[in-house]
Amino acid sequence: MPQDIQPQTTDVLPFSQACENNKAPILAVLKTAFANTKQVLEIGSGTGQHAVYFAANLPQLFWQTSDQAQYLEGISARCLQQGHQLGVHNLGLPITLDVSLPWPINGPHIDAVFSANTLHIMSKPKVEAFFNGLGEYLPRLNTLCLYGPFNYQGHFTSDSNRRFDDLLKQRDSESGIRDVEWIVTLAQAQNLTLVEDIAMPANNRLLHFKHLLA
Ligand SMILES: C[S@@+](CC[C@H](N)C(=O)[O-])C[C@H]1O[C@@H](n2cnc3c(N)ncnc32)[C@H](O)[C@@H]1O
C-alpha cells in the first residue's frame, strides 16, 4: 500500500502513518519468525519507526538499521530521540546501504533480514541485487521477512493495489508491485525457501523465508 513518508525538518521526525498502522500486526508475526534471531539487518529503514518499535518489543535481538544515504539523518534522529525515550539499547544507528552497491556489512553477525515496502520501490535489477547481496554478504543468514504488497502470477490482489501500482509507475516507470513467484525464485537461488505467506491488513503480505541449510 502507499507509503507516506513525510520529509524531515529540523525538529520533526520523518513520519509514516502506514508504519503506525502496520507495526503491531507485523510485530505479531516477527515475534515467532525472529524467536531465535540474534541480529537483524533492516534494509530500507525509511522513517525508523519500525526499527524503534521492533527493537523495543524484541529485546532478545539487536536491530541494525540501514538505508540509502538521504534517509540516514532522519533515521538517526528517530533512533536517538525515540529510542532514548523508550530506553532501547538494542538498536543500531543506520548504516548506508544501497542494495545495488557493495554492502558495508559485517555479515557473520547477521542471522536475519527484515525489509518492508522496498521491493516495489526498487527497479527489477535492484531487486535482483537485493537477493544477490543476501547471498554474497550474509553467510549466517537463516531468516528473511519481507513485508509489502505482492502480486500472484501477475494479478493484483485488490483494486487499491492496482491503483497503487499505477501511481508507482507514474513516479518511476521501473518500480511496481512484484510477483511472489519471482521473489520466491530469487530467494531460492540464495537457498532461501518460503515457509509462510501471511495475509496482512490493507492487502499486504508478509513473506517469511528460511535458509535451507540453517
Ligand atoms: C516506501 S519506503 C519504505 C520505508 C519503510 N521500510 C517503511 O515500511 O515505511 C522505501 C524504502 O526503500 C528504500 N530503498 C529504495 N531503493 C533502495 C536501494 N537501492 N537500496 C536500499 N534501499 C532502498 C528507500 O530508501 C526507502 O527507505
The ligand as an SDF file (V2000), in Angstrom:
LIG
                    3D

 27 29  0  0  0  0  0  0  0  0999 V2000
    8.3870    3.1880    0.7070 C   0  0  0  0  0  0  0  0  0  0  0  0
    9.8600    3.3350    1.6030 S   0  0  0  0  0  0  0  0  0  0  0  0
    9.6150    2.1480    2.9030 C   0  0  0  0  0  0  0  0  0  0  0  0
   10.3090    2.5510    4.1560 C   0  0  0  0  0  0  0  0  0  0  0  0
    9.9980    1.6990    5.3870 C   0  0  0  0  0  0  0  0  0  0  0  0
   10.6250    0.3920    5.2850 N   0  0  0  0  0  0  0  0  0  0  0  0
    8.5170    1.5740    5.5790 C   0  0  0  0  0  0  0  0  0  0  0  0
    7.9840    0.4830    5.5290 O   0  0  0  0  0  0  0  0  0  0  0  0
    7.8890    2.6140    5.8030 O   0  0  0  0  0  0  0  0  0  0  0  0
   11.0300    2.5290    0.5210 C   0  0  0  0  0  0  0  0  0  0  0  0
   12.3950    2.3780    1.1150 C   0  0  0  0  0  0  0  0  0  0  0  0
   13.1800    1.6130    0.2080 O   0  0  0  0  0  0  0  0  0  0  0  0
   14.4610    2.1700    0.2160 C   0  0  0  0  0  0  0  0  0  0  0  0
   15.1990    1.8200   -0.9930 N   0  0  0  0  0  0  0  0  0  0  0  0
   14.8640    2.1100   -2.2700 C   0  0  0  0  0  0  0  0  0  0  0  0
   15.8420    1.7250   -3.1120 N   0  0  0  0  0  0  0  0  0  0  0  0
   16.8210    1.1910   -2.3490 C   0  0  0  0  0  0  0  0  0  0  0  0
   18.0920    0.6330   -2.6200 C   0  0  0  0  0  0  0  0  0  0  0  0
   18.5730    0.5830   -3.8750 N   0  0  0  0  0  0  0  0  0  0  0  0
   18.8300    0.1720   -1.6000 N   0  0  0  0  0  0  0  0  0  0  0  0
   18.3540    0.2380   -0.3380 C   0  0  0  0  0  0  0  0  0  0  0  0
   17.1670    0.7640   -0.0020 N   0  0  0  0  0  0  0  0  0  0  0  0
   16.4070    1.2520   -0.9960 C   0  0  0  0  0  0  0  0  0  0  0  0
   14.1910    3.6620    0.3080 C   0  0  0  0  0  0  0  0  0  0  0  0
   15.3540    4.3750    0.6230 O   0  0  0  0  0  0  0  0  0  0  0  0
   13.1080    3.7000    1.3590 C   0  0  0  0  0  0  0  0  0  0  0  0
   13.6080    3.7040    2.6630 O   0  0  0  0  0  0  0  0  0  0  0  0
  1  2  1  0
  2  3  1  0
  2 10  1  0
  3  4  1  0
  4  5  1  0
  5  6  1  0
  5  7  1  0
  7  8  2  0
  7  9  1  0
 10 11  1  0
 11 12  1  0
 11 26  1  0
 12 13  1  0
 13 14  1  0
 13 24  1  0
 14 15  1  0
 14 23  1  0
 15 16  2  0
 16 17  1  0
 17 18  1  0
 17 23  2  0
 18 19  1  0
 18 20  2  0
 20 21  1  0
 21 22  2  0
 22 23  1  0
 24 25  1  0
 24 26  1  0
 26 27  1  0
M  CHG  2   2   1   9  -1
M  END
$$$$
